[in-house]
Amino acid sequence: MDGIKNIIFDLGGVILNIDYNLSVLAFKKLGIADFEEMYSKMKQNDLFDKLETGVISQNDFVSEIQKHCPDTIHESDFVSAWNAMLLDFPLRRLQILQQLQLHFNTFLLSNTNAIHEAEFNKRLQQTCGYPTMAVFFDKIYLSHRVGMRKPSPEIFEKILIENNLQAAETLFIDDSIQHIEGAQKVGIQTIHLSEGMTIEEDIFKNKTAG
């Protein structure tokens, strides 16, 4: 952490626990046995990119997915299945974010969408009473709100420029290697949170103890 003044955090897999397989299982229960294959195809034709950059609405997204489903699925059931991957906010991680705010400029950068934002804000409020992640950071950048997503270097440049940050003094923490590589392209320092690692046990355990 020597020389670091700014920290950019990913959300899912770093602060919020997630399990993509739970959404796969939920969609299978709704009768979409090949959801993994459908999800892969939809990613290839950029449907999910459009959702995560705010190009299409929730209704447009659901309507497009419905075209590939064997039976019509009620929108509320679809939303529940899509949100099944979102788990919990461990309190220790939220406490760490609060402690880090005293010593660093902190930011949140997440590839997400309006459906997931509504759900993780609801879970955050249930956990600690705060209605939004904004209370834990100087500024938050959600892909569907800013119109760009990781690993594009442009989203990292946007954060640096808007907040007058020096790349060499900025640390980015993410659990996806392609996002790490995007940050490195603009000179940002990085920590790849590989499988099994957590910020509370592997990065900030000693820094924030006590």
TIROSE-770332 format. One record per atom (N, C-alpha, C): x, y, z; atom name; residue in one letter. Coordinates in steps of 0.001 Angstrom, whole numbers, plus 500000, padded with zeros to 6 digits. Atoms other than C-alpha are relative to their C-alpha. Example, Ala and Ser with C-alpha at 12.3 -4.5 7.8 and 13.67 -1.06 7.14 Angstrom:
REM residues 2
ATOM       u       v       w  atome  residu
ATOM  500890  498810  500000      N       A
ATOM  512300  495500  507800     CA       A
ATOM  500900  501200  500000      C       A
ATOM  499180  498810  499940      N       S
ATOM  513670  498940  507140     CA       S
ATOM  499230  501090  500730      C       S
//
This chain:
REM residues 210
ATOM       u       v       w  atome  residu
ATOM  500820  498785  500000      N       M
ATOM  500000  500000  500000     CA       M
ATOM  500853  501263  500000      C       M
ATOM  499124  498829  500012      N       D
ATOM  503048  502293  499951     CA       D
ATOM  499730  500859  498770      C       D
ATOM  500238  499070  501094      N       G
ATOM  502323  505363  497848     CA       G
ATOM  498579  500016  499485      C       G
ATOM  501391  500055  500447      N       I
ATOM  498651  504476  497402     CA       I
ATOM  499162  501026  500761      C       I
ATOM  500886  498995  499408      N       K
ATOM  496200  507327  497996     CA       K
ATOM  498528  499743  499669      C       K
ATOM  501353  500228  500500      N       N
ATOM  493149  506041  496143     CA       N
ATOM  499771  498506  499780      C       N
ATOM  500328  501413  500206      N       I
ATOM  491409  502650  496073     CA       I
ATOM  498666  499899  499265      C       I
ATOM  501222  500286  500758      N       I
ATOM  488852  501513  493489     CA       I
ATOM  499625  498546  500238      C       I
ATOM  500473  501352  499709      N       F
ATOM  486783  498471  494472     CA       F
ATOM  498989  499532  498960      C       F
ATOM  501081  500699  500683      N       D
ATOM  484801  496050  492368     CA       D
ATOM  498942  499672  501052      C       D
ATOM  501076  500336  499050      N       L
ATOM  481458  495049  493928     CA       L
ATOM  499820  498489  500147      C       L
ATOM  500291  501425  499905      N       G
ATOM  480428  491458  493151     CA       G
ATOM  501242  499147  500075      C       G
ATOM  498840  500858  499814      N       G
ATOM  482910  488908  494439     CA       G
ATOM  501094  500641  500816      C       G
ATOM  499024  499279  499191      N       V
ATOM  484841  491565  496349     CA       V
ATOM  499348  500536  501270      C       V
ATOM  500741  499479  498845      N       I
ATOM  482341  493326  498625     CA       I
ATOM  498710  499209  500217      C       I
ATOM  501245  500775  499958      N       L
ATOM  479097  491512  497804     CA       L
ATOM  500293  498566  499580      C       L
ATOM  499854  501405  500383      N       N
ATOM  479142  487708  497810     CA       N
ATOM  499015  499663  498887      C       N
ATOM  500853  500403  501119      N       I
ATOM  477781  486222  494589     CA       I
ATOM  500248  498543  499643      C       I
ATOM  499879  501381  500479      N       D
ATOM  477154  482783  493118     CA       D
ATOM  499155  499895  498731      C       D
ATOM  500707  500014  501281      N       Y
ATOM  476271  482770  489405     CA       Y
ATOM  499186  498732  499810      C       Y
ATOM  500682  501274  500202      N       N
ATOM  475230  479122  489580     CA       N
ATOM  498595  500000  500594      C       N
ATOM  501339  499934  499405      N       L
ATOM  472258  480017  491780     CA       L
ATOM  498975  500545  499014      C       L
ATOM  500913  499508  501040      N       S
ATOM  470738  481981  488904     CA       S
ATOM  499771  498932  498941      C       S
ATOM  500146  501105  500957      N       V
ATOM  471410  479071  486558     CA       V
ATOM  498966  498997  500517      C       V
ATOM  500943  500955  499405      N       L
ATOM  469555  476740  488935     CA       L
ATOM  498583  500563  500055      C       L
ATOM  501324  499371  499905      N       A
ATOM  466700  479227  489396     CA       A
ATOM  499307  500014  498640      C       A
ATOM  500600  499998  501336      N       F
ATOM  466174  479522  485643     CA       F
ATOM  499615  498586  499566      C       F
ATOM  500351  501383  500325      N       K
ATOM  466223  475748  485299     CA       K
ATOM  498673  499607  500655      C       K
ATOM  501266  500283  499313      N       K
ATOM  463409  475581  487849     CA       K
ATOM  498821  500641  499271      C       K
ATOM  501051  499332  500774      N       L
ATOM  461472  477960  485605     CA       L
ATOM  499793  499331  498643      C       L
ATOM  500177  500748  501235      N       G
ATOM  461857  475482  482751     CA       G
ATOM  501016  500289  498919      C       G
ATOM  498956  499712  500990      N       I
ATOM  464927  476879  480996     CA       I
ATOM  501183  499094  500305      C       I
ATOM  498989  501002  499665      N       A
ATOM  467079  473762  481105     CA       A
ATOM  501372  500347  499456      C       A
ATOM  498716  499685  500631      N       D
ATOM  469766  475203  478830     CA       D
ATOM  500398  501451  500252      C       D
ATOM  499724  498582  499746      N       F
ATOM  470184  478583  480541     CA       F
ATOM  501467  500347  499799      C       F
ATOM  498576  499704  500182      N       E
ATOM  473990  478315  480546     CA       E
ATOM  500315  500267  498530      C       E
ATOM  499769  499842  501434      N       E
ATOM  473963  477923  476761     CA       E
ATOM  499346  501284  499498      C       E
ATOM  500705  498790  500412      N       M
ATOM  471400  480687  476305     CA       M
ATOM  500748  501242  500475      C       M
ATOM  499253  498883  499422      N       Y
ATOM  473372  483002  478596     CA       Y
ATOM  501256  500264  499166      C       Y
ATOM  498793  499869  500815      N       S
ATOM  476509  482325  476548     CA       S
ATOM  499685  500643  498655      C       S
ATOM  500380  499445  501297      N       K
ATOM  474733  483072  473274     CA       K
ATOM  499616  501468  500122      C       K
ATOM  500428  498623  499805      N       M
ATOM  473198  486254  474653     CA       M
ATOM  501192  500911  500268      C       M
ATOM  498788  499205  499762      N       K
ATOM  476608  487441  475824     CA       K
ATOM  500720  500256  498677      C       K
ATOM  499314  499857  501277      N       Q
ATOM  477998  486826  472353     CA       Q
ATOM  499327  501045  499110      C       Q
ATOM  500667  499003  500851      N       N
ATOM  475321  488997  470727     CA       N
ATOM  499813  501327  500735      C       N
ATOM  499854  498765  499223      N       D
ATOM  476005  491761  473315     CA       D
ATOM  498741  500471  500730      C       D
ATOM  501206  499619  499267      N       L
ATOM  472540  491728  474952     CA       L
ATOM  500335  500422  501424      C       L
ATOM  499667  499702  498616      N       F
ATOM  474085  491681  478425     CA       F
ATOM  500851  501268  500095      C       F
ATOM  499235  498752  500038      N       D
ATOM  476545  494432  477480     CA       D
ATOM  499053  501197  499902      C       D
ATOM  500971  498913  500161      N       K
ATOM  473600  496584  476399     CA       K
ATOM  499250  500266  501304      C       K
ATOM  500672  499832  498712      N       L
ATOM  471854  495955  479715     CA       L
ATOM  500932  500687  500995      C       L
ATOM  499048  499479  499020      N       E
ATOM  474999  496735  481703     CA       E
ATOM  500506  501397  499669      C       E
ATOM  499621  498627  500339      N       T
ATOM  475622  499975  479830     CA       T
ATOM  498783  500904  499834      C       T
ATOM  501202  499187  499997      N       G
ATOM  472032  501183  480038     CA       G
ATOM  499416  500286  498638      C       G
ATOM  500503  499781  501352      N       V
ATOM  471386  500939  476301     CA       V
ATOM  498574  499496  499860      C       V
ATOM  501360  500540  500023      N       I
ATOM  468288  498803  476829     CA       I
ATOM  499429  499989  501410      C       I
ATOM  500701  499993  498710      N       S
ATOM  465700  498799  479609     CA       S
ATOM  499805  498593  500532      C       S
ATOM  500332  501294  499403      N       Q
ATOM  464710  496013  481968     CA       Q
ATOM  498956  499288  499151      C       Q
ATOM  501064  500609  500797      N       N
ATOM  461569  495417  479887     CA       N
ATOM  500531  499458  498673      C       N
ATOM  499416  500453  501265      N       D
ATOM  463570  495195  476655     CA       D
ATOM  500826  498728  500213      C       D
ATOM  499148  501142  499673      N       F
ATOM  465994  492773  478283     CA       F
ATOM  499161  498745  500218      C       F
ATOM  500864  501156  499708      N       V
ATOM  463261  490484  479619     CA       V
ATOM  499302  499521  498738      C       V
ATOM  500701  500375  501240      N       S
ATOM  461388  490571  476301     CA       S
ATOM  500906  499224  499063      C       S
ATOM  499056  500681  500889      N       E
ATOM  464497  489524  474379     CA       E
ATOM  500296  498591  500507      C       E
ATOM  499745  501325  499427      N       I
ATOM  465228  486651  476771     CA       I
ATOM  498791  499094  499791      C       I
ATOM  501223  500790  500155      N       Q
ATOM  461595  485518  476529     CA       Q
ATOM  499940  499324  498633      C       Q
ATOM  500029  500571  501347      N       K
ATOM  462093  484897  472814     CA       K
ATOM  500725  498660  499938      C       K
ATOM  499179  501224  500011      N       H
ATOM  464527  482111  473690     CA       H
ATOM  499546  498998  501060      C       H
ATOM  500511  500887  498955      N       C
ATOM  462449  480507  476442     CA       C
ATOM  498932  499072  499428      C       C
ATOM  501009  500952  500491      N       P
ATOM  460312  477419  475883     CA       P
ATOM  498582  500425  500352      C       P
ATOM  501311  499534  499570      N       D
ATOM  457406  478975  477772     CA       D
ATOM  500124  501441  500493      C       D
ATOM  500010  498629  499498      N       T
ATOM  456398  482475  478776     CA       T
ATOM  500233  500009  501503      C       T
ATOM  499675  499885  498580      N       I
ATOM  457889  483447  482134     CA       I
ATOM  499541  501357  500490      C       I
ATOM  500442  498735  499425      N       H
ATOM  456292  486103  484325     CA       H
ATOM  501224  500837  500347      C       H
ATOM  498836  499135  499794      N       E
ATOM  458594  489106  484629     CA       E
ATOM  500525  499956  501427      C       E
ATOM  499553  500037  498602      N       S
ATOM  458676  488958  488430     CA       S
ATOM  500781  498726  500300      C       S
ATOM  499258  501250  499815      N       D
ATOM  459810  485308  488297     CA       D
ATOM  501366  500087  499333      C       D
ATOM  498722  499819  500687      N       F
ATOM  462483  486228  485782     CA       F
ATOM  500941  500841  500853      C       F
ATOM  499178  499111  499177      N       V
ATOM  463744  489064  488003     CA       V
ATOM  500534  499261  501225      C       V
ATOM  499565  500765  498827      N       S
ATOM  463862  486751  491027     CA       S
ATOM  501114  499027  499645      C       S
ATOM  498968  500946  500432      N       A
ATOM  465880  484169  489091     CA       A
ATOM  501290  500734  499654      C       A
ATOM  498830  499210  500386      N       W
ATOM  468224  486835  487722     CA       W
ATOM  500741  500529  501237      C       W
ATOM  499415  499488  498758      N       N
ATOM  468783  488177  491253     CA       N
ATOM  500510  498905  500927      C       N
ATOM  499632  501095  499089      N       A
ATOM  469372  484734  492772     CA       A
ATOM  501506  499932  500239      C       A
ATOM  498537  500044  499867      N       M
ATOM  473133  485099  492187     CA       M
ATOM  500524  500954  501068      C       M
ATOM  499565  499011  499014      N       L
ATOM  473303  488046  494610     CA       L
ATOM  499768  499459  501405      C       L
ATOM  500098  500568  498656      N       L
ATOM  474028  486926  498159     CA       L
ATOM  500026  501090  501067      C       L
ATOM  500003  499114  498834      N       D
ATOM  475087  488936  501218     CA       D
ATOM  501182  500956  500000      C       D
ATOM  498914  499068  499706      N       F
ATOM  477228  491858  502348     CA       F
ATOM  500559  499647  501379      C       F
ATOM  499422  500267  498686      N       P
ATOM  479511  490586  505126     CA       P
ATOM  500284  501320  500725      C       P
ATOM  499843  498754  499246      N       L
ATOM  479499  493249  507831     CA       L
ATOM  501452  500417  500143      C       L
ATOM  498593  499660  499829      N       R
ATOM  483271  493039  508293     CA       R
ATOM  500521  500773  498794      C       R
ATOM  499556  499290  501195      N       R
ATOM  483778  494177  504698     CA       R
ATOM  499501  501441  500000      C       R
ATOM  500551  498639  499934      N       L
ATOM  481502  497164  505181     CA       L
ATOM  500740  500832  501045      C       L
ATOM  499228  499300  498970      N       Q
ATOM  483380  498064  508353     CA       Q
ATOM  501375  500399  499471      C       Q
ATOM  498699  499705  500601      N       I
ATOM  486670  497878  506441     CA       I
ATOM  499889  501206  499063      C       I
ATOM  500194  498863  500906      N       L
ATOM  485303  500262  503807     CA       L
ATOM  499903  501306  500780      C       L
ATOM  500125  498799  499173      N       Q
ATOM  484361  502742  506522     CA       Q
ATOM  501349  500422  500568      C       Q
ATOM  498687  499692  499443      N       Q
ATOM  487829  502517  508075     CA       Q
ATOM  500946  500539  498927      C       Q
ATOM  499128  499558  501080      N       L
ATOM  489564  502936  504716     CA       L
ATOM  499673  501421  499556      C       L
ATOM  500399  498646  500369      N       Q
ATOM  487575  506117  504047     CA       Q
ATOM  500756  501063  500802      C       Q
ATOM  499282  499058  499148      N       L
ATOM  489534  507751  506867     CA       L
ATOM  501406  500274  499475      C       L
ATOM  498604  499913  500427      N       H
ATOM  492857  507231  505065     CA       H
ATOM  500195  500070  498488      C       H
ATOM  499869  500038  501451      N       F
ATOM  492147  506896  501315     CA       F
ATOM  498773  500623  499339      C       F
ATOM  501152  499678  500842      N       N
ATOM  489945  508252  498567     CA       N
ATOM  499500  498665  499456      C       N
ATOM  500500  501321  500396      N       T
ATOM  487678  505306  497818     CA       T
ATOM  498867  500124  498981      C       T
ATOM  500963  499984  501097      N       F
ATOM  485571  504485  494778     CA       F
ATOM  499482  498586  499745      C       F
ATOM  500594  501279  500387      N       L
ATOM  483248  501712  493600     CA       L
ATOM  499828  499994  498497      C       L
ATOM  500163  500167  501445      N       L
ATOM  483341  500465  490005     CA       L
ATOM  499429  498620  499734      C       L
ATOM  500671  501284  500183      N       S
ATOM  480871  497757  489048     CA       S
ATOM  499325  499901  498642      C       S
ATOM  500818  500349  501159      N       N
ATOM  479587  496179  485857     CA       N
ATOM  498693  499431  500548      C       N
ATOM  501264  500453  499436      N       T
ATOM  475945  495910  486846     CA       T
ATOM  498846  500521  499154      C       T
ATOM  501190  499602  500747      N       N
ATOM  472406  496671  485727     CA       N
ATOM  498927  500460  500968      C       N
ATOM  501030  499409  499146      N       A
ATOM  469262  498337  487031     CA       A
ATOM  499291  498956  500862      C       A
ATOM  500671  501059  499234      N       I
ATOM  467703  495035  488117     CA       I
ATOM  500829  499624  501214      C       I
ATOM  499121  500380  498892      N       H
ATOM  470692  494065  490234     CA       H
ATOM  500231  501160  500967      C       H
ATOM  499790  498866  499099      N       E
ATOM  471194  497583  491583     CA       E
ATOM  498861  500103  501015      C       E
ATOM  501143  499925  499089      N       A
ATOM  467687  497625  493049     CA       A
ATOM  500073  498911  501058      C       A
ATOM  499941  501125  499064      N       E
ATOM  468252  494219  494629     CA       E
ATOM  501137  500141  500993      C       E
ATOM  498903  499932  499027      N       F
ATOM  471699  494792  496141     CA       F
ATOM  499843  501191  500939      C       F
ATOM  500292  498901  499074      N       N
ATOM  470576  498144  497548     CA       N
ATOM  499009  499559  501078      C       N
ATOM  500968  500518  499029      N       K
ATOM  467660  496358  499205     CA       K
ATOM  500696  499120  501033      C       K
ATOM  499285  500882  499077      N       R
ATOM  469991  493760  500703     CA       R
ATOM  500952  500786  500895      C       R
ATOM  499127  499157  499190      N       L
ATOM  472398  496450  501865     CA       L
ATOM  499206  500653  501126      C       L
ATOM  500825  499354  498972      N       Q
ATOM  469607  498261  503701     CA       Q
ATOM  499571  498996  501067      C       Q
ATOM  500361  501032  499030      N       Q
ATOM  468522  495009  505331     CA       Q
ATOM  501181  499650  500903      C       Q
ATOM  498792  500371  499252      N       T
ATOM  472121  494407  506443     CA       T
ATOM  500419  501075  500993      C       T
ATOM  499432  498953  499139      N       C
ATOM  473121  497794  507833     CA       C
ATOM  499174  501274  500077      C       C
ATOM  500866  498828  499906      N       G
ATOM  470305  500281  507296     CA       G
ATOM  500263  501082  498974      C       G
ATOM  499692  498998  501026      N       Y
ATOM  471952  502238  504462     CA       Y
ATOM  499326  499622  498686      C       Y
ATOM  500739  500323  501224      N       P
ATOM  469906  502492  501230     CA       P
ATOM  500837  499917  498740      C       P
ATOM  499156  499990  501185      N       T
ATOM  472858  502816  498854     CA       T
ATOM  501459  499826  500378      C       T
ATOM  498573  500180  499763      N       M
ATOM  476544  501935  498535     CA       M
ATOM  500739  501332  500045      C       M
ATOM  499330  498694  500083      N       A
ATOM  477313  505643  498071     CA       A
ATOM  500554  500458  501342      C       A
ATOM  499542  499563  498676      N       V
ATOM  477744  506101  501828     CA       V
ATOM  501402  499477  500314      C       V
ATOM  498709  500622  499702      N       F
ATOM  480863  503893  501770     CA       F
ATOM  501132  500502  499102      C       F
ATOM  498995  499575  500977      N       F
ATOM  482685  505678  498921     CA       F
ATOM  499907  501496  499719      C       F
ATOM  500024  498609  500457      N       D
ATOM  483668  509109  497676     CA       D
ATOM  499098  500137  498783      C       D
ATOM  500852  499981  501182      N       K
ATOM  481942  508234  494417     CA       K
ATOM  499837  498576  499494      C       K
ATOM  500228  501330  500555      N       I
ATOM  480391  505190  492786     CA       I
ATOM  499768  500101  498490      C       I
ATOM  500134  500083  501452      N       Y
ATOM  480539  504218  489117     CA       Y
ATOM  499352  498665  499654      C       Y
ATOM  500726  501197  500409      N       L
ATOM  477905  501732  487945     CA       L
ATOM  499857  500036  498484      C       L
ATOM  499901  500015  501458      N       S
ATOM  478235  500659  484325     CA       S
ATOM  498722  500457  499304      C       S
ATOM  501239  499664  500692      N       H
ATOM  474561  501028  483431     CA       H
ATOM  499636  501472  500172      C       H
ATOM  500248  498575  499794      N       R
ATOM  474591  504608  484751     CA       R
ATOM  500984  500879  499234      C       R
ATOM  498987  499187  500685      N       V
ATOM  477824  505813  483140     CA       V
ATOM  500152  499635  498525      C       V
ATOM  499994  500350  501417      N       G
ATOM  477333  504015  479815     CA       G
ATOM  501266  499346  499491      C       G
ATOM  498803  500741  500395      N       M
ATOM  480603  502091  479799     CA       M
ATOM  500311  498978  501080      C       M
ATOM  499774  501085  499062      N       R
ATOM  481928  498989  481471     CA       R
ATOM  501440  499507  499933      C       R
ATOM  498700  500674  499996      N       K
ATOM  485070  497125  482466     CA       K
ATOM  499967  498848  498990      C       K
ATOM  498632  499551  499727      N       P
ATOM  487517  496072  481115     CA       P
ATOM  500470  501171  499153      C       P
ATOM  499606  498885  500853      N       S
ATOM  487465  499096  478796     CA       S
ATOM  500867  500999  500763      C       S
ATOM  499142  499020  499330      N       P
ATOM  490366  501422  479708     CA       P
ATOM  499305  501346  500197      C       P
ATOM  500683  498697  499923      N       E
ATOM  487996  504365  479130     CA       E
ATOM  499301  500219  501331      C       E
ATOM  500683  499826  498724      N       I
ATOM  486057  503708  482336     CA       I
ATOM  500994  500317  501104      C       I
ATOM  498970  499703  499010      N       F
ATOM  489269  503749  484359     CA       F
ATOM  500538  501421  499809      C       F
ATOM  499544  498642  500285      N       E
ATOM  490429  506919  482630     CA       E
ATOM  498978  501023  500486      C       E
ATOM  501065  499102  499546      N       K
ATOM  487082  508531  483427     CA       K
ATOM  500116  500260  501502      C       K
ATOM  499877  499857  498545      N       I
ATOM  487544  507877  487149     CA       I
ATOM  501225  500842  500356      C       I
ATOM  498779  499244  499723      N       L
ATOM  491110  509206  487119     CA       L
ATOM  499818  501483  499696      C       L
ATOM  500139  498611  500433      N       I
ATOM  490228  512387  485208     CA       I
ATOM  498986  500754  500859      C       I
ATOM  501050  499310  499254      N       E
ATOM  486998  513237  487030     CA       E
ATOM  500384  500305  501444      C       E
ATOM  499646  499839  498593      N       N
ATOM  488634  512897  490435     CA       N
ATOM  501442  500461  500210      C       N
ATOM  498625  499491  499943      N       N
ATOM  492097  514262  489598     CA       N
ATOM  500940  499027  500718      C       N
ATOM  499179  501038  499389      N       L
ATOM  493796  510989  490520     CA       L
ATOM  501197  499671  499128      C       L
ATOM  498838  500500  500709      N       Q
ATOM  497252  509812  489578     CA       Q
ATOM  499927  498471  499950      C       Q
ATOM  500118  501454  500154      N       A
ATOM  497235  506256  488188     CA       A
ATOM  500947  499250  500921      C       A
ATOM  498998  500695  499183      N       A
ATOM  500421  505307  490061     CA       A
ATOM  499659  500007  501481      C       A
ATOM  500415  499895  498603      N       E
ATOM  498782  506338  493363     CA       E
ATOM  498653  499329  500245      C       E
ATOM  501348  500579  499948      N       T
ATOM  495606  504381  492638     CA       T
ATOM  500066  498479  499920      C       T
ATOM  500071  501461  499947      N       L
ATOM  494865  500741  493499     CA       L
ATOM  498608  499544  499600      C       L
ATOM  501274  500588  500419      N       F
ATOM  492137  498668  491832     CA       F
ATOM  499959  498548  500446      C       F
ATOM  500173  501367  499499      N       I
ATOM  490812  495454  493418     CA       I
ATOM  498797  499368  499315      C       I
ATOM  501068  500658  500749      N       D
ATOM  488751  493026  491326     CA       D
ATOM  500275  498503  499992      C       D
ATOM  499831  501447  500036      N       D
ATOM  488143  489280  491082     CA       D
ATOM  500032  499446  498580      C       D
ATOM  499945  500443  501405      N       S
ATOM  488163  489159  487247     CA       S
ATOM  501289  500484  499366      C       S
ATOM  498676  499654  500523      N       I
ATOM  491554  489064  485570     CA       I
ATOM  499909  500940  498804      C       I
ATOM  500106  499112  501156      N       Q
ATOM  490321  490777  482387     CA       Q
ATOM  499766  501448  500435      C       Q
ATOM  500204  498641  499482      N       H
ATOM  489215  493770  484465     CA       H
ATOM  501293  500555  500581      C       H
ATOM  498685  499618  499475      N       I
ATOM  492564  493845  486220     CA       I
ATOM  500891  500478  498859      C       I
ATOM  499166  499647  501147      N       E
ATOM  494280  493942  482837     CA       E
ATOM  499567  501331  499389      C       E
ATOM  500490  498720  500511      N       G
ATOM  492051  496849  481739     CA       G
ATOM  500529  501161  500819      C       G
ATOM  499479  498951  499124      N       A
ATOM  493132  498900  484749     CA       A
ATOM  501497  500183  499805      C       A
ATOM  498546  499932  500175      N       Q
ATOM  496790  498051  484184     CA       Q
ATOM  500373  500755  498728      C       Q
ATOM  499718  499312  501261      N       K
ATOM  496587  499482  480652     CA       K
ATOM  500109  501509  500172      C       K
ATOM  499907  498556  499772      N       V
ATOM  496154  502973  482101     CA       V
ATOM  500942  500312  501160      C       V
ATOM  498982  499773  498988      N       G
ATOM  498861  502501  484741     CA       G
ATOM  499556  499882  501438      C       G
ATOM  500511  500167  498641      N       I
ATOM  496672  501750  487769     CA       I
ATOM  500619  498765  500644      C       I
ATOM  499509  501146  499233      N       Q
ATOM  498113  499471  490456     CA       Q
ATOM  498820  499045  500239      C       Q
ATOM  501109  500951  499898      N       T
ATOM  496079  496267  490890     CA       T
ATOM  500278  498880  500994      C       T
ATOM  499973  501256  499250      N       I
ATOM  495292  493343  493152     CA       I
ATOM  498890  499122  499434      C       I
ATOM  500991  500959  500491      N       H
ATOM  493584  490345  491593     CA       H
ATOM  499554  499131  501169      C       H
ATOM  500553  500795  498906      N       L
ATOM  491334  488789  494210     CA       L
ATOM  499610  498641  499424      C       L
ATOM  500247  501302  500604      N       S
ATOM  491618  485192  493038     CA       S
ATOM  499078  499160  500877      C       S
ATOM  500988  500835  499314      N       E
ATOM  489244  482404  494054     CA       E
ATOM  500485  499602  501394      C       E
ATOM  499677  500334  498624      N       G
ATOM  489185  481857  497800     CA       G
ATOM  500537  501163  500813      C       G
ATOM  499486  498831  499299      N       M
ATOM  490647  485265  498645     CA       M
ATOM  498864  500950  500382      C       M
ATOM  500946  498959  499590      N       T
ATOM  488745  487977  500536     CA       T
ATOM  500787  501226  500434      C       T
ATOM  499278  498789  499593      N       I
ATOM  489629  491576  501301     CA       I
ATOM  500245  500008  501504      C       I
ATOM  499845  499966  498543      N       E
ATOM  489145  490982  505038     CA       E
ATOM  501063  499031  500504      C       E
ATOM  499028  500991  499546      N       E
ATOM  491437  487955  505242     CA       E
ATOM  501351  500104  499295      C       E
ATOM  498776  500043  500799      N       D
ATOM  494021  488572  502528     CA       D
ATOM  500609  501359  499663      C       D
ATOM  499457  498692  500369      N       I
ATOM  494434  492330  502018     CA       I
ATOM  500042  500973  501173      C       I
ATOM  500105  498954  498979      N       F
ATOM  493241  494521  504872     CA       F
ATOM  499892  499470  501428      C       F
ATOM  500160  500601  498665      N       K
ATOM  493247  492137  507834     CA       K
ATOM  500813  500732  501052      C       K
ATOM  499143  499354  499037      N       N
ATOM  496210  493745  509589     CA       N
ATOM  499857  501514  499994      C       N
ATOM  500093  498556  500137      N       K
ATOM  495724  497257  508277     CA       K
ATOM  498850  500584  500814      C       K
ATOM  501199  499468  499358      N       T
ATOM  492304  497591  509868     CA       T
ATOM  499709  499318  501330      C       T
ATOM  500239  500727  498745      N       A
ATOM  492672  495329  512912     CA       A
ATOM  499888  500963  501166      C       A
ATOM  500128  499233  498781      N       G
ATOM  491564  496725  516222     CA       G
ATOM  498985  501093  499890      C       G
//
